[in-house]
């Protein structure tokens, strides 16, 4: 047995250093890592070489990504063979192959299109053209269901900003809400409401029974204030809004009113899970939130329904999510305004 002394170790170290300088194994490993990282970078185009599907004659083509690309040609020139039977079919086949063997057994084997190489291909989606469909709520996003994933994404990681000051929406507190209510015109009759059901289907009989036991006398159901004892059975398949009337007040500028208002606001916040509504006749309801508030405006919790133009929570109140308005053009009805009706 031969033991390496300090001198032999120095010689080994010198050999390794020399080997690195001359591009030895270590430098070649680093080079291979760098080349593999460069190859793993996503291409900015789809490269098709030697496409031979159907009537395609061994064609080569580069298609840029993130741009609108239109394939044109006369009938029988191979537009569908390239777009659907080659690019889409191969993208779908590769996606299926990436699934587990358990999932693939339900899908079956997909035939590989005829081509030499295809690079830069991402998972693909194909939409069949339907000229007969005239539903304005049907879009590319809804058909492919990408819209559903985007709504969930925005609802889960979205950050709310105030549309007045542009700052992030933060937390509110009861005292600031009280100050805002006191600032309303004096002698205004207001209702302090606590929302307990927001746009949900059902009869909500249990909720109403609990309110009776807690001693509340009035509720507002779908915008109508009613005595709790006289509330009729709600439609089970219809969405409802139910708010509890916590207090009925007339705004005054004194300490006694402020104390009662503070108690009512705090009770409403507890009952309404951090939200209250101030209703005053002749004015739009003033919504306040303990969790999301800014500039005296209560912002709703981010949910996927808020980002849907098919939901009452997210659709435009003017066009109901359609995107168009039916209105009359006065200039066309009365082209000459100088003439009399006679």
C-alpha positions, 0 to 999 in steps of 0.5 A: 500500500502506498500512501500519498504525502503532502507532495503527491497531493500538491501534484494532484492539485496541480494536475487538476488545475492544469486540466481545467485550464486546458478545457478538461472534464470539469470545463466540458461539464460546465459547457454541457450544462450551459448548452442544455440550459440554452436548449431548454429556453422556449423558442419564439416560434414553432418550427415544422420540418418535413410535414407530409400529412395528407396532401402536404409535400414535405414542407418546412415552415416557421410560425411565430408565437404570440401573434395572430397567424392566418393560413390561406390558400385555395381549396385543397392546398393543405391548410387544414392538414397543416393547422389541424392534422399536423400542428394541433394533432401533434400538440395534443398527442404530446400533451396526452403523453405527458399524463400518467399511464392511468389517465392515458388508458381512458384516452387511448393511443393517438396516432402521430402525424407525418413529419420529420421534426416539430420544435417549440410546440406548446399544448394546443387547442382547436375550436370548430367554426360554427357560423350558426351560433349567435349566442353573445355570451359564447367566446373563445375563453368560455368555449376553451374554459380558459376564462374559468381558470383566469377568473380563479387566478385573479380571485386568488392572487389579485390585489384590490386598488381603490378607484378613487385614490389609486392606493391598495384597499386596506382594512376599515374600522368601526369608528371611521364608519361612524364618522362617515355616517355622522357626516350625512345630512342632519335629520336623515332617516337611515337604516343600519343593515347587516348582510347575512345572505348575498346572492344565494339560492334557497329558502333560508328558513333556518337563518330567519328562525335564528334571527327571530330567536335573537330578537330582531324584528325586521329584515330586508329581503331582495330590497324590500323591508319586511317585518320578520314575522310576515316574511313569506317562504322564499323561492328555493331556486331563486337567488336572494339578498337578506339583510337584518335591520339592526337599527333605525335612526335619524341622524343628529349631531350629539353625543347620545346619537354617536354612542347609539350609532357606534353600538349599532355599527359594531353589532351589525359588523359582528352579524354581517361578518365585517360588512354593513349597509347604510340605507337612506331613502332617495340615495344609493346604499352606502356599503362599508367593510371592515376587511376591505375599505378605502375612501369610504367605499366598501369593496367586495371580497374577490371571488371568481363570480366578480370576474364573470360577465355571466354573473350578476355580481360581475356583469355590467349593470347597463348591458347585463354583460352582453357588451352592447346597448339598444338605444334610440338615436334622436338625430335619426328619429328627428333629422330636422329639429327646426320643423314642428310636429304639425 
